[in-house]
Amino acid sequence: MSVINTNVKALVAQQALKVNNRALGAAMEQLSTGRRINSAADDSAGLAIASRMTSQIRGLDQAVRNANDGISMLQTAEGSMVEVTNMLQRMRELAIQSATSTNGDTDRQYLDLEFQQLRTEIQRVTKTTTWNGMKLLDGSVNSGNQTFHVGAGTSDEERITVSIGTMSTIATGSTSAGATLTAAATASTGQINTISISGATLGDTITLKINDTIFNYSVQSTNGTLVAADVVNTLTQSGSFAGFTFAQGTGGAEDTVTVTATTNDTPVYLSTSVSAGLSVLSTANLTDITTATNALTNVTNVDAAINAVNQKRSSLGAYINRLNYTIDNLTNISTNSAESRSRVMDADYASATSELAKTQIIQQAATAILAQANQQPQMVLSLLK
């Protein structure tokens, strides 16, 4: 049928040209931005997946920075403790020198001058060591506990709490236990028994006897809640307590540990004891070395102080190593997540350039066909001659 008002062939060519132009535009957009998904219309599900991955990746990258900052903080604290150790070693040397009878009272006075200056400097260093404006060694910030967020989420497992404690006073030997542990019952015929922890002192050794198995734990914090949490984690990870589960109390009882037997009607027998560690006392315990007797006493006191500082340095070193492994793991997860997001979001240039070439050729062909379709109605004129 020959018609003029409706050129069906031209309409078909126009529609094909519109569809091809849309595909051409999409290919050019992918090539210009480098992304396969530039709007939700391109791939709505893929956009949602990529957006969640972006949140995770950026959170992981920030967690890596947090962990690095944590390492810097702990290294600053440990660096100051290095100098404290050096001064204590020199003080011990002076005390040993003063203890010998080849030195008279006047000589001991000279030795004591340096001893007292070092004693004062230890106090000054431990009270003024700061990181980002926060004092690290006097226990004034968060009671000496620093929590580093090292994950992309909000769970407790993504936080590492380090007890720096207080080193603004020198540690010396203690003869009484600082921590108080109370078992709910010496023996329980049920499946559950509870331990309450309070008054923990750094260096105390908590001994728990659960039925016939003994567990020793060295206190790393003065906070009963943190001690309870660490005890639960340590017991849970231990392979010595099969048949028991451990949980920290809640609702105001966070300083308690609950021991539950996994077998019905199995009694849980608990006994507890605490051996004193190194409690933090004033530098007044490091008196003077003006007499041989005082010098010998201060050798013992300085040894206890060195042990206390070494214990804290060892703890910080362990946390620094842990944070380094945490950083490696976070970086690995971030890298793999970025690779996964790339598969969803990024444009495949080989595919996109092929699509661009195809659509350009189709555009040229469709344009030529549209021109031919527009010429066909002119044949009607031959019928009017």
C-alpha positions as semicolon CSV with decimal commas, in nm:
position;residue;x (nm);y (nm);z (nm)
1;M;0,000;0,000;0,000
2;S;0,135;0,337;-0,103
3;V;0,070;0,611;0,158
4;I;0,220;0,949;0,241
5;N;0,085;1,055;0,582
6;T;0,219;0,753;0,772
7;N;0,568;0,639;0,675
8;V;0,584;0,309;0,866
9;K;0,934;0,226;0,743
10;A;1,064;0,562;0,864
11;L;0,900;0,510;1,207
12;V;1,063;0,169;1,243
13;A;1,401;0,314;1,148
14;Q;1,352;0,603;1,396
15;Q;1,268;0,362;1,681
16;A;1,572;0,148;1,606
17;L;1,784;0,462;1,598
18;K;1,650;0,575;1,939
19;V;1,724;0,237;2,099
20;N;2,070;0,231;1,947
21;N;2,142;0,588;2,060
22;R;2,049;0,488;2,415
23;A;2,295;0,195;2,402
24;L;2,556;0,422;2,244
25;G;2,512;0,676;2,523
26;A;2,547;0,407;2,790
27;A;2,866;0,276;2,632
28;M;3,013;0,626;2,607
29;E;2,916;0,699;2,969
30;Q;3,087;0,381;3,092
31;L;3,401;0,463;2,896
32;S;3,410;0,823;3,018
33;T;3,351;0,743;3,387
34;G;3,517;0,402;3,412
35;R;3,211;0,264;3,591
36;R;2,969;0,003;3,467
37;I;2,697;0,132;3,702
38;N;2,648;0,508;3,681
39;S;2,288;0,520;3,805
40;A;2,042;0,287;3,974
41;A;1,881;0,226;3,633
42;D;2,198;0,056;3,509
43;D;2,183;-0,220;3,776
44;S;1,974;-0,150;4,085
45;A;2,081;-0,463;4,277
46;G;2,444;-0,415;4,180
47;L;2,432;-0,054;4,299
48;A;2,303;-0,161;4,642
49;I;2,570;-0,431;4,674
50;A;2,846;-0,191;4,569
51;S;2,723;0,074;4,811
52;R;2,739;-0,169;5,104
53;M;3,085;-0,278;4,996
54;T;3,196;0,086;4,981
55;S;3,078;0,137;5,340
56;Q;3,271;-0,170;5,450
57;I;3,586;-0,075;5,261
58;R;3,592;0,281;5,391
59;G;3,522;0,155;5,743
60;L;3,807;-0,098;5,716
61;D;4,046;0,166;5,584
62;Q;3,960;0,393;5,876
63;A;4,000;0,100;6,115
64;V;4,352;0,050;5,978
65;R;4,427;0,415;6,053
66;N;4,278;0,373;6,401
67;A;4,500;0,072;6,467
68;N;4,807;0,258;6,342
69;D;4,722;0,549;6,571
70;G;4,683;0,299;6,856
71;I;5,028;0,157;6,784
72;S;5,172;0,510;6,785
73;M;5,008;0,579;7,121
74;L;5,136;0,257;7,276
75;Q;5,484;0,310;7,132
76;T;5,489;0,656;7,290
77;A;5,396;0,508;7,628
78;E;5,644;0,224;7,596
79;G;5,919;0,465;7,484
80;S;5,879;0,662;7,806
81;M;5,894;0,340;8,004
82;V;6,226;0,261;7,834
83;E;6,371;0,577;7,985
84;V;6,213;0,498;8,321
85;T;6,382;0,158;8,310
86;N;6,715;0,317;8,223
87;M;6,686;0,554;8,518
88;L;6,589;0,272;8,754
89;Q;6,888;0,070;8,639
90;R;7,114;0,366;8,715
91;M;6,947;0,409;9,057
92;R;7,013;0,045;9,134
93;E;7,375;0,088;9,032
94;L;7,407;0,387;9,265
95;A;7,246;0,194;9,551
96;I;7,489;-0,096;9,504
97;Q;7,778;0,151;9,501
98;S;7,654;0,318;9,817
99;A;7,619;-0,015;10,000
100;T;7,990;-0,086;10,007
101;S;8,208;0,022;10,300
102;T;8,467;0,183;10,075
103;N;8,236;0,484;10,060
104;G;8,205;0,715;10,358
105;D;7,903;0,918;10,461
106;T;8,013;1,213;10,247
107;D;8,052;0,989;9,943
108;R;7,705;0,845;9,998
109;Q;7,563;1,197;10,013
110;Y;7,708;1,265;9,668
111;L;7,566;0,939;9,536
112;D;7,227;1,021;9,685
113;L;7,216;1,353;9,497
114;E;7,193;1,172;9,164
115;F;6,964;0,907;9,313
116;Q;6,712;1,173;9,420
117;Q;6,729;1,359;9,088
118;L;6,656;1,039;8,899
119;R;6,371;0,962;9,137
120;T;6,221;1,305;9,069
121;E;6,271;1,272;8,694
122;I;6,085;0,940;8,688
123;Q;5,788;1,110;8,850
124;R;5,805;1,398;8,602
125;V;5,832;1,172;8,295
126;T;5,543;0,950;8,398
127;K;5,321;1,248;8,472
128;T;5,397;1,444;8,154
129;T;5,414;1,179;7,881
130;T;5,136;1,272;7,638
131;W;5,000;1,167;7,302
132;N;4,766;1,398;7,112
133;G;4,722;1,603;7,428
134;M;4,631;1,300;7,644
135;K;4,846;1,195;7,936
136;L;4,929;0,828;7,903
137;L;5,096;0,712;8,222
138;D;4,918;0,884;8,509
139;G;4,582;0,706;8,470
140;S;4,394;1,033;8,420
141;V;4,246;0,941;8,079
142;N;3,980;0,664;8,090
143;S;4,136;0,533;8,412
144;G;4,442;0,430;8,209
145;N;4,235;0,215;7,967
146;Q;4,246;0,293;7,595
147;T;3,996;0,136;7,353
148;F;4,085;0,119;6,984
149;H;3,806;0,060;6,730
150;V;3,959;-0,173;6,472
151;G;3,663;-0,286;6,263
152;A;3,412;-0,161;6,009
153;G;3,112;-0,239;6,232
154;T;2,994;-0,170;6,585
155;S;3,031;-0,503;6,767
156;D;3,245;-0,544;7,079
157;E;3,468;-0,786;6,889
158;E;3,582;-0,496;6,674
159;R;3,727;-0,307;6,972
160;I;4,058;-0,372;7,149
161;T;4,097;-0,236;7,502
162;V;4,449;-0,183;7,632
163;S;4,516;-0,118;7,999
164;I;4,811;0,118;8,025
165;G;4,722;0,176;8,388
166;T;4,912;0,427;8,595
167;M;5,289;0,450;8,616
168;S;5,302;0,793;8,780
169;T;5,414;0,620;9,095
170;I;5,680;0,358;9,126
171;A;5,580;-0,001;9,190
172;T;5,727;-0,200;9,473
173;G;5,655;-0,534;9,632
174;S;5,319;-0,597;9,796
175;T;5,249;-0,849;10,068
176;S;4,869;-0,845;10,050
177;A;4,639;-0,935;9,766
178;G;4,461;-0,647;9,601
179;A;4,188;-0,842;9,426
180;T;3,891;-0,987;9,607
181;L;3,723;-1,293;9,457
182;T;3,408;-1,439;9,598
183;A;3,259;-1,765;9,477
184;A;2,882;-1,798;9,507
185;A;2,932;-2,128;9,686
186;T;3,229;-2,347;9,766
187;A;3,042;-2,628;9,593
188;S;2,727;-2,613;9,390
189;T;2,514;-2,917;9,318
190;G;2,355;-2,740;9,022
191;Q;2,507;-2,665;8,686
192;I;2,595;-2,302;8,756
193;N;2,834;-2,119;8,987
194;T;2,942;-1,756;8,987
195;I;3,260;-1,567;9,077
196;S;3,261;-1,197;9,168
197;I;3,578;-0,996;9,105
198;S;3,653;-0,661;9,270
199;G;3,951;-0,454;9,375
200;A;4,188;-0,609;9,122
201;T;4,546;-0,485;9,132
202;L;4,785;-0,492;8,838
203;G;5,007;-0,797;8,859
204;D;4,784;-0,997;9,092
205;T;4,755;-1,364;8,997
206;I;4,402;-1,500;9,020
207;T;4,382;-1,876;9,069
208;L;4,054;-2,051;8,994
209;K;3,994;-2,419;9,053
210;I;3,699;-2,537;8,850
211;N;3,621;-2,889;8,967
212;D;3,968;-3,049;8,934
213;T;4,122;-2,809;8,681
214;I;4,331;-2,509;8,790
215;F;4,341;-2,181;8,597
216;N;4,585;-1,896;8,664
217;Y;4,527;-1,544;8,531
218;S;4,755;-1,240;8,563
219;V;4,551;-0,923;8,623
220;Q;4,605;-0,660;8,352
221;S;4,355;-0,398;8,467
222;T;4,217;-0,245;8,785
223;N;3,868;-0,245;8,634
224;G;3,671;-0,549;8,755
225;T;3,451;-0,545;8,443
226;L;3,752;-0,563;8,212
227;V;3,913;-0,831;8,426
228;A;3,593;-1,040;8,417
229;A;3,569;-1,003;8,038
230;D;3,932;-1,106;7,991
231;V;3,891;-1,403;8,225
232;V;3,586;-1,519;8,026
233;N;3,772;-1,485;7,694
234;T;4,080;-1,665;7,827
235;L;3,879;-1,950;7,978
236;T;3,670;-1,987;7,662
237;Q;3,979;-2,007;7,440
238;S;4,153;-2,253;7,673
239;G;4,137;-2,617;7,577
240;S;4,145;-2,728;7,941
241;F;3,780;-2,671;8,025
242;A;3,577;-2,892;7,794
243;G;3,231;-2,940;7,937
244;F;3,196;-2,585;8,071
245;T;3,081;-2,253;7,929
246;F;3,177;-1,913;8,067
247;A;2,985;-1,584;8,056
248;Q;3,026;-1,234;8,192
249;G;2,747;-1,092;8,404
250;T;2,515;-0,819;8,280
251;G;2,282;-0,557;8,425
252;G;2,519;-0,416;8,686
253;A;2,698;-0,746;8,749
254;E;2,960;-0,704;8,476
255;D;3,237;-0,784;8,727
256;T;3,118;-1,144;8,765
257;V;3,201;-1,464;8,580
258;T;2,943;-1,742;8,554
259;V;3,059;-2,100;8,506
260;T;2,803;-2,342;8,361
261;A;2,840;-2,718;8,311
262;T;2,713;-2,831;7,972
263;T;2,598;-3,169;8,112
264;N;2,275;-3,172;8,308
265;D;2,297;-3,212;8,686
266;T;2,675;-3,181;8,682
267;P;2,798;-2,997;8,993
268;V;3,031;-2,699;8,950
269;Y;3,287;-2,673;9,231
270;L;3,474;-2,344;9,250
271;S;3,755;-2,229;9,473
272;T;3,950;-1,905;9,434
273;S;4,266;-1,747;9,561
274;V;4,475;-1,442;9,479
275;S;4,850;-1,404;9,509
276;A;4,972;-1,049;9,537
277;G;5,153;-0,901;9,246
278;L;5,310;-0,559;9,225
279;S;5,087;-0,292;9,368
280;V;5,157;0,069;9,277
281;L;5,299;0,264;9,568
282;S;5,453;0,607;9,608
283;T;5,814;0,680;9,519
284;A;5,852;0,747;9,891
285;N;5,938;0,376;9,901
286;L;6,255;0,472;9,718
287;T;6,391;0,674;10,008
288;D;6,762;0,753;10,003
289;I;7,098;0,582;9,987
290;T;7,279;0,788;10,250
291;T;7,345;0,475;10,458
292;A;7,445;0,123;10,362
293;T;7,125;-0,014;10,514
294;N;6,906;0,224;10,316
295;A;7,105;0,146;10,003
296;L;7,040;-0,226;10,034
297;T;6,670;-0,165;10,101
298;N;6,648;0,048;9,789
299;V;6,814;-0,220;9,578
300;T;6,516;-0,442;9,663
301;N;6,268;-0,158;9,600
302;V;6,426;-0,066;9,268
303;D;6,422;-0,431;9,159
304;A;6,047;-0,443;9,230
305;A;5,998;-0,118;9,035
306;I;6,197;-0,253;8,739
307;N;5,989;-0,570;8,740
308;A;5,666;-0,366;8,743
309;V;5,780;-0,151;8,451
310;N;5,903;-0,456;8,258
311;Q;5,568;-0,626;8,310
312;K;5,384;-0,325;8,171
313;R;5,627;-0,292;7,879
314;S;5,577;-0,660;7,795
315;S;5,202;-0,611;7,798
316;L;5,224;-0,308;7,568
317;G;5,460;-0,492;7,333
318;A;5,214;-0,779;7,308
319;Y;4,931;-0,538;7,222
320;I;5,148;-0,363;6,962
321;N;5,219;-0,697;6,793
322;R;4,849;-0,784;6,810
323;L;4,756;-0,452;6,645
324;N;5,011;-0,514;6,369
325;Y;4,844;-0,845;6,288
326;T;4,507;-0,670;6,309
327;I;4,623;-0,416;6,051
328;D;4,744;-0,693;5,818
329;N;4,408;-0,868;5,843
330;L;4,207;-0,547;5,791
331;T;4,418;-0,456;5,489
332;N;4,366;-0,801;5,340
333;I;3,988;-0,780;5,387
334;S;3,978;-0,427;5,243
335;T;4,180;-0,533;4,938
336;N;3,959;-0,832;4,864
337;S;3,643;-0,628;4,920
338;A;3,769;-0,363;4,677
339;E;3,835;-0,635;4,420
340;S;3,483;-0,770;4,468
341;R;3,333;-0,422;4,432
342;S;3,535;-0,368;4,116
343;R;3,370;-0,668;3,954
344;V;3,030;-0,514;4,026
345;M;3,095;-0,143;3,961
346;D;3,386;-0,099;3,722
347;A;3,348;-0,090;3,344
348;D;3,502;-0,365;3,134
349;Y;3,677;-0,152;2,871
350;A;3,718;-0,437;2,625
351;S;3,344;-0,503;2,634
352;A;3,249;-0,133;2,641
353;T;3,469;-0,039;2,344
354;S;3,320;-0,327;2,143
355;E;2,972;-0,206;2,234
356;L;3,069;0,149;2,132
357;A;3,198;0,035;1,792
358;K;2,887;-0,176;1,732
359;T;2,643;0,102;1,824
360;Q;2,831;0,359;1,613
361;I;2,808;0,133;1,308
362;I;2,439;0,065;1,375
363;Q;2,382;0,441;1,415
364;Q;2,535;0,509;1,076
365;A;2,339;0,228;0,914
366;A;2,011;0,330;1,079
367;T;2,062;0,690;0,969
368;A;2,117;0,577;0,610
369;I;1,809;0,353;0,619
370;L;1,600;0,637;0,764
371;A;1,707;0,855;0,472
372;Q;1,600;0,583;0,229
373;A;1,265;0,540;0,409
374;N;1,203;0,915;0,386
375;Q;1,262;0,903;0,009
376;Q;1,011;0,623;-0,061
377;P;0,691;0,839;-0,045
378;Q;0,826;1,041;-0,340
379;M;0,738;0,744;-0,565
380;V;0,376;0,842;-0,523
381;L;0,447;1,144;-0,746
382;S;0,495;0,912;-1,042
383;L;0,134;0,803;-1,003
384;L;0,015;1,165;-1,024
385;K;0,179;1,243;-1,362
